[in-house]
């Protein structure tokens, strides 16, 4: 598996393909319940089998893989359980389009053959996203891949449905649901996409029943549903209408009168006229109002969103227009109603109005609130314990700010509609005896689906009944509906581990450890998993819920194909490497803030990968003959300092991983390797490495090897491919970095003295480099520097680093106490007690040097003003994360110190010029 040397340039594509194959073949990600380590388990949010990897998946899965690889290296018994979701409506639509292309349809081939076609499609295409997940480097136990409709999970679904029904928590009832008139099925709230459109607000005159010459003005965006009104509501404190409460109005275009009721919940006095129509069968808010006032529900539309003759009859619509309205679409009906109102003098006004509409997430058809017999879960008894476990911290929601969102939604939760009028999915385990229900069972629809009226009595069982317990009959109709996809997903944390069987996996890994998910499914999936876990396992399904941000484009807009702003993770993985994408996403995973992603950011971390590769190639030149068993003996300043800094980085990265602060962890890794390891450590040890006779050479090479190897293990969860490839070329034990121990801090590595010394050294080199720039000395020119300090001990400490100062400062060095500082013809730069003087030679143009200095002061002032302005902005301070504010404050203080140094230098230059 090991390679003798590293190629000249890093080739992510070749490296990723090689190690993906090795990891998979060797079974390094396989979990065993008999492993002695403390269990750590994540169940992956199952992506749809119709999907392909998008950038949201890449973020979600990268975070999970970081956690999993980290915990595995810590010696935990790790299981990352993968799987896919059958995605009922989405998958059915895909297969229906295939049939259309063949000149067939779902209805023409029948239910049984259609289900067979979907399974065929799933076998051929359903694992596309799984292969893409492997490309991302996901270290799942792929031998345990689950599917929401495989045999074991289907058994769990039946068990849960039957038990909930036996407990009185599943019932069949008639309520308003989201209905897609194209897909002809109920939809969950998350399957409805909302968008604002330009509409109209119609103000209609409702004649008072006791005096038809007087009117109550009612504003609405949906005049076609007015025919189903059963009341008009006004606010109880609205003086305009208080005298009309409990009176009646004549409902326009019908022969009915309806009451005027008071309702402070429904009515917004500032909107429209302050009088609101109540149509309980066609609006969710109106449905609640109807329940409060015990109003009847008149359903106007059929399943195709057409005005039904039966609905028009029940609404007592005028005979004059009833025939014209029958079987018209929503839009056509609106035009007819508005025209008729206008002709009768009942249309008071029409105004432009922006309003939200809901569309089916699959076919984009406008969704209608529809009164329909459906299966529901009685949710309140399940919600109460799910609220308690979050309130008491048994389940932590991270960031904690989302906890209140969860609790608020759960306290106002409504019963869950779990039935869908499609064919692909878990068919509801309910049957109807033909004998007992002979008088009420309706004929089948054109596609052969039975219409089951609400009064039909179901037999709920895990297996089909052989005879009716009531009449002994043997002919049954299977309920045609299937379960909401989220029903099977709600069981995911325990059904995937073998429940209802008491498997070793279930005993070992439940409750799982962490769930990583997006905010958009906190209520639709996370809350339901908590409810079902508590109900059927008696324990929470996971301890931590980490909610990551949404990935948007660089302007903060939602990515969409129509906008042309989609970043395809497969494309950027091909272009910049998978590790670069993973590290980018982790670096931007700041809590509570959406990720504004640009390819330039990913390219920047591709450069980081190249930096690591080139540093490793440099190290390889000098590591020949190093054996892993050789103990480190390097007691030099560079060695002690870099090991101390590595020790601190280990502590920070581990602490931030524990806190789910992936952004801070990546920042610590990046800063250490680029700015400390490469910029300073490698530069400091070059003279030792290049001197084959140097007495410190062997110890320096050993420290170089040790720090690089430890860093690669520290980096591995974030950038698994490049870390494995380089690690394999270093002296090591074990087959793979995957199973190596994650670095831990070492007491004897912490060296405050070397870090204090480095701070002095860094200040000196920084001032030397600034002096070179100010005086326009070329990099190769040897310059004479005078280094002084207020503290004599500091001069002694710097004296031990004179060779290093000469090497990086590229000049002659004189170290003196402050009182001995030479003043003649020397420009002094002062910062934090250190003064670096540089001799000003005759060929230096002092006027140009002064110009450069003045410009640098102006740039410093501009940046200081910018940062100060942001810190004085109440809006910025209230919204920015604490660490950003701290960073701005630190930078402002540093700029202040720089300003003082530059001002002192300006004064000296002016004195030299006699200005």
C-alpha positions in Angstrom: 0.0 0.0 0.0 2.9 2.4 0.7 4.5 4.5 -2.0 8.3 5.1 -1.9 8.0 8.8 -2.8 5.6 11.5 -3.6 5.0 12.6 -7.1 6.1 16.1 -8.1 2.6 17.5 -8.1 -0.5 16.4 -6.2 -3.0 14.5 -8.3 -6.2 14.4 -6.3 -8.1 12.2 -8.8 -5.5 9.4 -8.8 -5.0 9.5 -5.0 -8.8 9.5 -4.3 -9.5 6.6 -6.6 -6.7 4.5 -5.1 -7.6 5.0 -1.4 -11.3 4.8 -1.9 -10.8 1.3 -3.3 -8.3 0.3 -0.6 -10.5 1.4 2.3 -13.5 -0.3 0.8 -11.7 -3.6 0.0 -9.9 -3.8 3.4 -13.2 -3.2 5.4 -11.7 -0.5 7.6 -15.1 1.1 8.1 -16.9 -2.1 9.2 -18.4 -1.9 12.7 -18.9 -4.7 15.1 -21.2 -4.7 18.2 -18.6 -6.9 19.9 -15.9 -4.2 19.6 -14.9 -3.2 23.2 -14.8 0.5 22.5 -17.4 3.0 23.7 -20.1 3.1 20.9 -20.4 6.1 18.7 -23.1 5.9 16.1 -24.5 8.2 13.4 -27.4 7.2 11.1 -27.1 9.1 7.9 -30.1 11.2 6.8 -31.2 9.0 3.9 -31.0 10.8 0.6 -33.7 10.1 -2.0 -32.9 7.3 -4.5 -33.9 9.8 -7.3 -31.2 12.3 -6.2 -27.6 13.0 -7.0 -25.1 14.6 -4.7 -25.6 18.3 -4.3 -23.6 20.8 -2.3 -26.0 20.5 0.7 -25.3 16.8 0.8 -21.6 17.5 0.5 -21.7 19.8 3.6 -23.9 17.4 5.6 -21.9 14.3 4.8 -18.5 16.0 5.2 -19.4 17.1 8.7 -20.6 13.6 9.6 -17.5 12.0 8.1 -15.2 14.4 10.1 -17.0 13.3 13.3 -16.9 9.6 12.4 -13.2 9.5 11.4 -12.3 11.5 14.5 -14.2 9.2 16.9 -12.8 6.1 15.1 -9.3 7.3 15.6 -10.1 7.9 19.3 -10.7 4.2 19.7 -14.5 4.4 19.8 -16.7 1.6 18.5 -17.9 3.6 15.5 -20.9 2.8 13.2 -21.9 5.2 10.5 -24.9 3.6 9.0 -25.8 4.6 5.4 -29.1 4.3 3.6 -31.4 5.7 1.0 -35.1 6.8 1.1 -37.7 5.5 -1.3 -39.0 9.1 -1.9 -42.6 8.1 -2.7 -43.8 11.0 -4.9 -40.5 11.8 -6.4 -39.7 8.3 -7.5 -43.3 7.6 -8.8 -43.0 10.7 -10.9 -39.7 9.6 -12.4 -41.1 6.2 -13.4 -44.4 7.7 -14.7 -42.3 10.0 -17.1 -40.5 6.9 -18.3 -43.9 5.2 -19.1 -45.1 8.3 -20.8 -42.1 8.2 -23.1 -43.0 4.7 -24.0 -46.6 5.7 -24.7 -47.9 4.0 -21.5 -49.1 5.2 -18.2 -49.4 4.0 -14.6 -53.1 3.5 -15.0 -52.7 1.4 -18.2 -50.3 -1.1 -16.7 -52.0 -1.3 -13.3 -50.7 -1.1 -9.7 -48.8 -4.4 -9.5 -46.9 -4.0 -12.7 -46.2 -0.4 -11.9 -44.6 -1.3 -8.6 -42.5 -3.9 -10.4 -41.3 -1.1 -12.8 -40.3 1.1 -9.8 -38.3 -1.7 -8.2 -36.6 -2.2 -11.6 -35.7 1.5 -11.8 -34.5 1.4 -8.2 -32.2 -1.5 -8.9 -30.7 0.2 -12.0 -30.5 3.9 -10.8 -31.2 3.9 -7.1 -27.6 3.7 -5.9 -26.2 6.5 -8.0 -26.0 8.8 -5.0 -24.3 6.0 -3.0 -21.4 5.8 -5.4 -21.1 9.6 -5.3 -21.0 9.5 -1.5 -18.1 7.2 -1.7 -16.4 9.7 -4.0 -16.7 12.2 -1.2 -14.7 9.8 1.0 -17.5 8.9 3.3 -16.4 6.2 5.7 -19.7 4.5 6.2 -20.1 0.8 7.0 -21.3 0.2 3.4 -22.1 -3.5 4.2 -25.0 -2.2 6.3 -26.6 0.0 3.6 -30.3 0.2 4.3 -33.3 1.3 2.2 -36.6 2.5 3.7 -38.5 -0.2 1.8 -36.2 -3.1 2.4 -37.7 -6.1 4.2 -36.5 -5.3 7.6 -37.6 -1.7 7.6 -41.0 -2.6 6.1 -41.5 -5.0 9.0 -40.8 -2.2 11.4 -43.2 0.1 9.6 -46.1 -2.4 9.9 -45.3 -3.0 13.6 -45.4 0.7 14.4 -48.6 1.4 12.5 -50.4 -1.5 14.1 -49.2 -0.6 17.6 -50.1 3.1 17.2 -53.6 2.1 15.9 -54.1 -0.3 18.9 -53.1 2.6 21.2 -55.7 4.9 19.6 -53.0 7.1 18.2 -53.7 6.4 14.5 -57.2 7.2 13.2 -58.9 7.9 9.9 -60.6 11.3 9.7 -61.6 14.1 7.4 -59.5 17.2 7.7 -57.9 19.8 5.5 -54.6 18.7 3.9 -52.3 20.0 1.2 -53.5 18.5 -2.1 -51.7 18.3 -5.4 -54.4 18.2 -8.1 -51.8 16.9 -10.6 -50.2 14.2 -8.5 -53.6 13.5 -6.9 -52.2 13.0 -3.5 -51.9 14.7 -0.1 -48.5 16.4 0.6 -46.6 17.1 3.7 -45.9 20.7 4.6 -42.2 20.3 3.5 -43.4 19.0 0.1 -45.0 22.4 -0.5 -42.8 25.1 -1.9 -44.0 28.7 -1.3 -43.4 31.7 -3.5 -44.7 35.2 -3.7 -46.7 36.1 -6.7 -48.5 39.2 -8.0 -52.2 38.7 -7.3 -55.3 40.8 -6.6 -57.2 41.7 -3.5 -60.9 41.8 -4.1 -63.3 43.8 -1.9 -66.8 42.3 -1.9 -70.1 43.7 -0.6 -71.9 41.2 1.6 -75.5 42.6 2.1 -76.8 42.6 5.7 -79.6 40.1 6.1 -81.8 42.5 8.1 -81.3 45.4 5.6 -79.9 44.4 2.2 -79.3 48.0 1.3 -76.5 48.0 3.8 -73.2 46.1 3.2 -70.3 44.6 5.1 -67.2 45.0 3.0 -65.0 41.9 3.0 -61.5 41.7 1.3 -60.2 38.4 -0.1 -57.6 37.1 -2.5 -59.8 34.0 -3.4 -63.3 35.1 -4.5 -64.0 31.7 -5.9 -64.0 30.1 -2.5 -66.5 32.7 -1.2 -69.2 30.3 -2.3 -68.1 28.0 0.6 -68.1 30.7 3.3 -70.0 29.8 6.5 -69.3 33.0 8.4 -67.6 36.4 8.4 -65.3 37.4 11.2 -64.5 40.8 12.7 -62.3 41.7 15.6 -64.2 42.0 18.9 -62.5 45.4 19.7 -63.1 46.9 16.2 -65.5 49.8 16.9 -66.6 49.8 13.2 -68.2 46.4 13.4 -69.0 45.8 17.1 -72.7 46.5 16.5 -72.8 43.8 13.8 -71.6 40.9 15.8 -74.1 38.0 15.9 -76.0 39.6 12.9 -76.1 37.8 9.6 -75.2 38.7 6.0 -76.5 37.3 2.7 -73.7 35.3 1.0 -73.3 36.7 -2.5 -74.3 34.5 -5.5 -76.0 32.0 -3.1 -79.3 31.7 -1.4 -77.7 31.3 2.1 -77.2 33.7 5.0 -74.2 33.3 7.3 -73.4 34.8 10.7 -71.0 37.6 11.7 -68.7 36.3 14.5 -66.0 37.9 16.6 -62.5 36.4 16.4 -59.4 38.1 17.7 -57.1 35.3 16.4 -58.1 35.2 12.8 -58.7 38.9 12.1 -56.0 41.5 11.5 -57.8 44.8 11.8 -55.1 46.6 9.7 -55.5 44.2 6.7 -58.1 44.9 4.0 -61.4 46.0 5.5 -60.9 44.3 8.9 -63.7 41.8 8.0 -62.6 38.3 7.0 -64.5 35.5 5.3 -64.4 32.1 6.9 -64.2 29.2 4.5 -63.4 26.2 6.7 -63.1 23.7 3.9 -60.6 25.7 1.9 -58.1 27.5 4.2 -56.1 26.1 7.2 -56.6 29.2 9.4 -60.3 29.2 8.5 -60.5 25.5 9.5 -59.3 26.4 13.0 -61.7 29.3 13.2 -64.5 27.0 12.0 -63.7 24.7 14.9 -63.7 27.6 17.4 -67.2 28.7 16.2 -68.6 25.3 15.3 -69.2 26.1 11.7 -70.0 23.6 8.9 -67.6 22.8 6.2 -68.6 23.1 2.6 -66.1 21.5 0.2 -66.4 23.1 -3.3 -63.7 21.4 -5.2 -63.1 17.8 -6.4 -59.6 16.2 -6.4 -58.8 17.8 -9.8 -59.3 21.3 -8.2 -62.5 21.8 -10.2 -65.8 23.1 -8.8 -67.9 20.0 -8.2 -71.6 19.9 -8.9 -72.2 18.4 -5.4 -70.2 21.1 -3.7 -72.1 23.8 -5.6 -75.4 22.2 -4.6 -74.4 22.0 -1.0 -73.3 25.7 -1.1 -76.7 26.6 -2.5 -75.2 28.6 -5.4 -77.7 30.5 -7.5 -79.1 28.3 -10.3 -78.2 31.2 -12.7 -74.5 30.5 -12.5 -74.3 27.0 -11.1 -74.2 25.3 -14.5 -71.5 27.7 -15.7 -69.3 27.0 -12.7 -69.6 23.2 -12.6 -66.3 21.5 -13.3 -64.4 24.7 -14.0 -60.8 25.2 -12.8 -59.9 27.5 -9.9 -58.7 30.2 -12.3 -61.8 30.0 -14.6 -64.1 29.9 -11.6 -62.4 33.0 -10.2 -63.1 34.9 -13.4 -66.7 33.8 -13.5 -67.3 34.8 -9.9 -65.7 38.2 -10.2 -67.6 39.0 -13.4 -70.9 38.0 -11.8 -70.2 40.0 -8.6 -69.4 43.0 -10.7 -72.6 42.7 -12.8 -74.6 42.6 -9.6 -72.9 45.6 -8.1 -71.3 43.5 -5.3 -67.6 44.1 -6.4 -66.4 47.2 -4.5 -62.8 47.2 -5.5 -59.9 45.3 -7.1 -56.4 46.1 -6.0 -52.9 44.7 -6.8 -51.7 42.5 -4.0 -48.6 40.4 -3.5 -49.4 37.0 -1.9 -47.8 33.7 -1.2 -48.9 30.5 -3.0 -47.9 26.9 -2.4 -46.7 24.6 -5.2 -46.1 20.9 -5.3 -42.3 20.4 -4.9 -42.3 17.9 -7.7 -44.7 19.0 -10.5 -44.9 22.7 -9.5 -48.8 22.6 -9.6 -50.5 25.1 -7.3 -51.5 23.1 -4.1 -55.0 23.4 -2.7 -56.2 23.0 0.9 -58.5 20.1 0.4 -61.0 18.4 2.7 -60.4 14.7 2.3 -60.6 11.4 4.3 -57.0 10.6 5.4 -55.1 8.6 8.0 -53.7 10.7 10.9 -51.4 10.2 13.8 -52.8 11.8 17.0 -49.7 13.7 17.8 -50.2 15.5 21.1 -49.6 12.5 23.4 -46.3 11.8 21.5 -45.2 15.4 21.5 -45.3 16.0 25.2 -42.4 13.6 26.1 -40.5 14.9 23.0 -40.8 18.4 24.4 -39.6 17.3 27.8 -36.4 15.6 26.6 -35.3 18.7 24.8 -36.2 21.0 27.8 -34.2 18.8 30.2 -31.2 18.4 27.9 -31.5 14.7 27.2 -31.4 15.8 23.6 -29.1 18.8 22.9 -29.9 20.9 19.9 -26.8 22.7 18.6 -26.6 25.6 18.1 -28.8 26.1 21.1 -30.7 29.0 19.5 -32.7 26.5 17.4 -34.0 24.9 20.7 -36.7 27.5 21.1 -37.8 27.0 17.4 -38.3 23.3 18.1 -40.2 23.8 21.4 -42.4 26.5 19.9 -43.4 24.3 16.9 -43.9 21.2 19.1 -46.2 23.1 21.5 -48.4 24.2 18.6 -48.3 20.8 16.8 -51.2 19.5 14.8 -52.1 15.9 14.0 -49.9 14.4 11.3 -51.5 13.3 8.0 -49.7 10.1 7.1 -51.6 8.8 4.0 -50.7 9.5 0.4 -52.8 8.7 -2.7 -49.9 7.2 -4.7 -48.8 3.7 -5.4 -45.1 3.7 -4.5 -44.5 3.3 -0.8 -45.6 1.3 2.2 -49.2 0.4 1.6 -51.3 1.1 4.7 -52.0 -2.2 6.5 -55.8 -1.7 6.6 -58.5 -3.8 4.9 -62.2 -3.4 4.5 -64.6 -6.3 4.5 -66.8 -6.2 1.4 -69.7 -7.8 3.3 -69.7 -5.4 6.3 -69.3 -2.3 4.1 -71.4 -3.4 1.1 -73.7 -0.4 1.4 -71.0 2.3 1.5 -68.1 1.1 -0.6 -67.8 3.1 -3.8 -66.9 1.9 -7.2 -63.3 2.1 -8.2 -61.6 5.0 -10.0 -60.5 4.7 -13.6 -57.1 3.5 -12.5 -58.7 0.7 -10.5 -58.2 2.4 -7.1 -61.1 1.9 -4.6 -62.7 5.0 -3.1 -63.0 4.3 0.7 -65.6 6.5 2.4 -64.9 7.7 5.9 -67.6 5.5 7.4 -65.9 2.3 6.3 -64.7 0.2 9.2 -61.0 -0.9 8.7 -59.3 -4.1 9.9 -55.8 -3.0 10.8 -53.2 -5.9 10.9 -49.6 -6.7 10.0 -50.8 -9.4 7.6 -53.9 -9.6 5.4 -56.9 -11.0 7.2 -58.3 -14.4 6.1 -61.8 -13.8 7.5 -63.8 -10.9 8.9 -64.0 -11.0 12.7 -67.5 -9.4 12.5 -69.3 -11.3 9.7 -66.9 -14.1 8.8 -66.6 -12.8 5.2 -63.5 -13.6 3.2 -63.5 -10.8 0.6 -61.5 -7.7 1.5 -60.3 -4.5 -0.1 -56.8 -3.4 0.8 -56.7 0.4 1.6 -55.1 1.9 -1.5 -53.2 4.7 0.2 -49.5 4.5 1.1 -47.7 6.0 4.1 -46.0 9.4 4.0 -42.3 8.9 3.3 -41.6 10.6 6.6 -43.4 7.8 8.5 -40.7 5.2 7.7 -38.0 7.9 8.1 -39.2 8.6 11.6 -38.2 5.1 12.6 -34.7 5.3 11.0 -32.5 5.4 14.1 -33.9 2.0 15.4 -35.4 0.3 12.4 -31.9 0.4 10.7 -30.5 -1.4 13.7 -32.9 -4.3 13.4 -35.9 -3.3 15.4 -38.4 -4.9 16.2 -35.9 -7.7 16.6 -33.6 -7.2 19.6 -30.4 -7.4 17.6 -26.9 -7.0 19.0 -26.6 -3.8 16.9 -29.7 -2.3 18.5 -28.5 -3.1 22.0 -25.0 -1.7 21.3 -25.7 1.4 19.2 -29.1 2.7 20.3 -29.4 5.5 21.3 -27.2 6.8 18.5 -24.8 9.6 19.3 -25.2 12.5 16.9 -27.6 13.5 14.2 -26.3 16.0 11.6 -29.1 17.7 9.7 -30.4 20.9 8.2 -32.9 23.3 9.8 -35.5 22.7 7.1 -36.3 19.2 8.4 -36.0 19.8 12.1 -39.8 19.5 12.5 -40.6 17.1 9.7 -38.0 14.5 10.5 -36.0 15.2 13.7 -39.0 15.9 15.9 -40.8 12.8 14.6 -37.7 10.6 15.2 -37.6 11.8 18.8 -41.3 11.0 19.3 -41.1 7.6 17.8 -37.9 6.7 19.6 -39.4 7.6 22.9 -42.6 5.7 22.1 -41.1 2.4 20.9 -37.6 2.3 22.4 -38.3 4.1 25.7 -35.3 6.4 25.0 -34.2 9.2 22.8 -32.9 8.3 19.4 -29.8 10.5 19.7 -28.0 12.7 22.2 -27.0 15.6 20.0 -28.7 17.2 17.1 -26.2 19.4 15.1 -28.0 21.8 12.8 -25.8 23.1 10.0 -26.3 26.1 7.8 -27.7 26.3 4.3 -25.3 26.6 1.4 -26.0 29.5 -0.8 -24.2 31.3 -3.6 -21.6 34.0 -3.0 -24.4 36.6 -3.0 -26.4 34.7 -0.4 -29.0 33.6 -2.8 -30.5 30.1 -2.9 -28.9 28.0 -5.6 -31.1 26.9 -8.4 -30.7 25.7 -12.0 -32.9 28.5 -13.3 -30.6 31.2 -11.8 -27.5 29.4 -13.1 -25.7 29.7 -9.7 -25.5 26.1 -8.8 -22.1 24.8 -7.6 -21.9 21.1 -8.5 -19.8 19.3 -5.9 -18.9 16.5 -8.4 -17.5 19.2 -10.7 -15.5 21.0 -8.1 -14.2 17.7 -6.7 -13.0 16.9 -10.2 -11.5 20.4 -10.6 -10.0 21.1 -7.1 -10.0 17.7 -5.3 -12.4 16.3 -2.8 -10.3 17.3 0.2 -10.4 20.9 -0.8 -14.2 20.9 -1.0 -14.5 19.1 2.3 -12.1 21.5 4.1 -13.9 24.5 2.5 -17.3 23.5 3.7 -16.0 22.7 7.2 -14.2 26.0 7.4 -17.4 27.9 6.6 -19.7 25.9 8.9 -20.2 28.7 11.4 -23.3 28.3 13.6 -26.3 30.3 12.7 -24.9 31.7 9.4 -25.6 30.5 5.9 -22.6 29.6 3.8 -21.9 31.9 0.9 -19.9 29.6 -1.3 -17.7 30.5 -4.2 -15.4 28.4 -6.3 -12.6 30.8 -5.5 -12.8 29.7 -1.8 -12.5 26.0 -2.8 -9.5 26.9 -5.1 -7.9 28.5 -2.0 -8.0 25.3 -0.1 -6.8 23.4 -3.1 -3.7 25.6 -2.7 -3.6 24.5 0.9 -3.6 20.9 -0.2 -0.7 21.7 -2.5 1.1 23.4 0.3 0.9 20.3 2.4 2.0 18.2 -0.5 5.0 20.4 -1.3 6.0 20.6 2.4 5.9 16.8 2.6 8.1 16.5 -0.5 10.6 18.9 1.0 10.6 16.8 4.2 11.2 13.6 2.2 14.5 14.9 0.9 15.9 14.7 4.4 14.0 11.8 6.0 15.8 8.9 4.4 16.9 6.4 7.1 14.6 7.7 9.7 13.0 4.8 11.6 9.6 5.1 13.4 11.1 3.6 16.5 13.7 6.3 16.9 12.8 8.6 19.8 12.9 12.4 19.3 16.0 14.1 20.8 15.7 17.5 19.3 16.1 20.1 22.1 16.8 23.0 19.8 14.6 26.2 19.8 12.8 25.4 16.5 12.0 21.8 17.5 10.8 22.7 21.0 8.7 25.6 19.7 7.0 23.7 16.8 6.2 20.8 19.0 4.7 23.1 21.6 2.6 24.8 18.9 1.5 21.5 17.6 0.5 20.5 21.1 -1.6 23.6 21.4 -3.2 23.0 18.0 -4.1 19.4 19.0 -5.8 20.9 22.1 -7.7 23.5 20.1 -8.8 21.2 17.3 -10.1 18.5 19.7 -11.9 21.1 21.8 -13.6 22.6 18.8 -14.6 19.2 17.5 -16.2 18.5 20.8 -18.1 21.8 20.5 -19.1 21.2 16.8 -17.1 24.3 15.8 -15.7 22.9 12.5 -14.9 26.4 11.3 -12.6 27.0 14.3 -11.0 23.6 14.0 -10.1 24.1 10.4 -8.8 27.6 11.1 -6.4 26.1 13.7 -5.2 23.5 11.3 -4.7 25.9 8.5 -2.9 28.5 10.7 -0.6 26.0 12.2 0.5 24.4 9.0 0.8 27.3 6.7 1.9 30.1 9.0 3.8 28.3 11.7 5.0 25.0 10.2 5.8 26.2 6.7 6.5 29.9 7.1 8.6 29.6 10.2 9.6 26.1 11.2 10.7 24.8 7.9 12.6 28.0 7.1 14.3 27.9 10.5 15.6 24.3 10.1 16.8 24.6 6.5 20.4 25.5 7.4 20.6 22.5 9.7 19.0 20.1 7.2 21.3 21.3 4.4 24.4 20.9 6.5 25.1 17.2 6.4 27.7 17.5 9.2 25.5 19.6 11.5 25.5 18.0 15.0 21.8 18.7 15.4 20.9 17.2 12.0 19.7 13.8 13.1 17.5 15.2 15.9 16.1 17.9 13.6 15.1 15.3 11.0 13.5 13.1 13.6 11.5 16.1 14.9 10.5 17.0 11.3 9.2 13.5 10.7 7.4 13.3 14.0 5.6 16.7 13.7 4.6 16.0 10.1 3.2 12.6 11.0 1.2 13.9 14.0 -0.2 16.7 11.9 -1.4 14.3 9.2 -3.3 12.3 11.8 -4.7 15.5 13.2 -5.8 16.6 9.7 -7.1 13.2 8.5 -10.8 13.6 9.5 -10.9 16.8 7.4 -8.7 15.8 4.4 -8.7 12.0 4.4 -7.1 11.4 1.0 -4.0 13.6 1.0 -3.3 12.7 4.7 -3.4 9.0 3.9 -1.3 9.3 0.8 1.5 11.3 2.6 1.3 9.2 5.8 1.9 6.0 3.9 5.3 7.4 2.7 6.5 8.2 6.3 7.9 5.7 8.8 4.8 4.3 10.6 3.2 1.3 12.2 -0.2 -0.1 11.1 -1.8 -0.4 7.7 -3.7 2.8 7.4 -4.0 6.2 9.0 -7.8 5.5 9.3 -7.2 3.3 12.3 -4.3 5.2 13.9 -4.8 7.0 17.2 -6.0 10.6 17.0 -3.3 12.9 18.5 -3.7 13.9 22.2 -1.8 16.6 24.0 1.4 15.7 25.8 2.4 17.5 29.0 6.1 17.5 28.1 5.4 19.0 24.7 4.1 22.2 26.2 7.0 24.7 26.3 6.0 28.3 27.3 9.7 29.3 27.3 10.2 28.5 23.6 6.9 30.2 22.7 8.0 33.4 24.5 11.3 33.3 22.8 9.6 32.8 19.4 7.4 35.9 20.1 10.5 38.0 20.5 12.1 36.4 17.4 9.0 36.9 15.3 8.9 40.6 16.3 12.5 41.1 15.3 12.2 39.4 11.9 8.9 41.3 11.2 10.6 44.6 12.0 13.6 43.7 9.9 11.4 42.9 6.9 9.4 46.1 7.4 12.6 48.1 7.4 13.8 46.5 4.2 10.5 47.5 2.5 10.5 51.0 3.8 14.1 51.6 2.6 13.6 49.6 -0.6 16.5 47.2 0.1 16.3 44.3 -2.3 15.9 40.8 -0.7 19.4 39.7 -1.4 21.1 42.8 0.0 22.9 42.2 3.2 22.0 44.9 5.7 23.3 45.8 9.2 20.7 45.6 11.9 20.8 46.7 15.5 18.4 44.9 17.8 17.7 46.3 21.3 15.2 45.6 24.0 14.1 47.2 27.2 14.6 43.9 29.1 18.3 42.7 29.3 17.0 39.1 29.7 15.3 39.3 26.3 18.6 40.3 24.7 20.2 37.3 26.3 17.4 35.1 24.9 17.8 36.6 21.4 21.5 36.0 21.6 20.9 32.3 21.5 19.1 32.8 18.2 21.7 35.0 16.5 22.3 32.5 13.7 18.5 32.2 13.1 18.2 36.0 13.0 21.0 36.3 10.5 19.4 33.5 8.4 15.9 34.9 8.2 16.8 38.6 8.6 19.5 38.3 5.9 21.9 40.8 7.5 24.5 41.4 10.1 23.0 41.5 13.6 24.2 43.5 16.6 22.3 42.8 19.9 22.5 45.6 22.5 20.7 46.8 25.6 18.5 49.8 25.1 20.9 52.2 26.8 23.6 51.2 24.3 21.5 51.7 21.2 23.4 53.4 18.4 21.5 56.5 17.2 23.6 57.9 14.3 22.3 57.3 10.8 20.0 54.5 12.0 16.3 54.2 11.4 14.6 52.5 14.5 11.4 50.5 14.3 9.8 49.9 17.7 7.1 47.4 18.7 6.3 45.8 22.1 9.6 46.7 23.6 11.7 45.6 20.7 13.6 48.1 18.6 15.2 47.1 15.3 17.5 49.7 13.9 18.7 49.5 10.3 21.6 51.4 9.0 20.6 54.0 6.4 23.3 53.9 3.7 24.2 56.6 1.3 22.3 55.2 -1.7 18.9 55.2 0.1 16.4 57.8 -1.2 15.0 59.1 2.1 12.3 61.1 0.4 10.9 58.0 -1.3 11.2 56.1 1.9 9.2 58.8 3.6 6.5 58.7 0.9 6.2 54.9 1.3 5.9 55.4 5.1 3.2 58.1 4.8 1.2 55.8 2.4 1.5 52.9 4.8 0.3 55.1 7.7 -2.7 56.2 5.6 -3.6 52.6 4.8 -3.3 51.7 8.4 -5.7 54.6 9.3 -8.2 53.5 6.7 -8.3 50.0 7.9 -8.6 51.1 11.6 -11.5 53.4 10.7 -13.2 50.6 8.9 -12.9 48.2 11.8 -13.8 50.9 14.4 -16.9 51.8 12.4 -18.1 48.2 12.3 -17.5 47.8 16.1 -19.5 50.9 16.8 -22.4 49.7 14.6 -25.1 48.3 16.9 -26.4 46.3 13.9 -23.0 44.6 13.3 -22.4 43.9 17.0 -25.9 42.4 17.5 -25.6 40.0 14.5 -21.9 39.1 14.3 -20.6 36.0 16.1 -18.6 36.7 19.3 -15.4 35.4 17.7 -15.7 37.8 14.8 -16.1 40.7 17.2 -13.1 39.5 19.1 -11.0 39.1 15.9 -12.0 42.7 14.9 -11.0 44.0 18.3 -7.6 42.2 18.2 -6.9 43.5 14.7 -7.8 47.1 15.8 -5.3 46.9 18.7 -2.6 45.5 16.4 -3.2 48.3 13.9 -2.8 50.8 16.8 0.6 49.3 17.6 1.6 49.4 14.0 0.5 53.1 13.8 2.7 54.0 16.7 5.7 52.2 15.2 5.2 53.9 11.8 4.7 57.3 13.3 7.9 57.0 15.3 9.7 56.0 12.1 8.2 58.9 10.2 9.5 61.3 12.8 13.0 59.8 12.5 13.1 60.0 8.7 11.9 63.6 8.8 14.7 64.4 11.3 17.3 62.8 9.0 15.9 64.9 6.1 16.0 68.0 8.3 12.3 68.5 7.6 
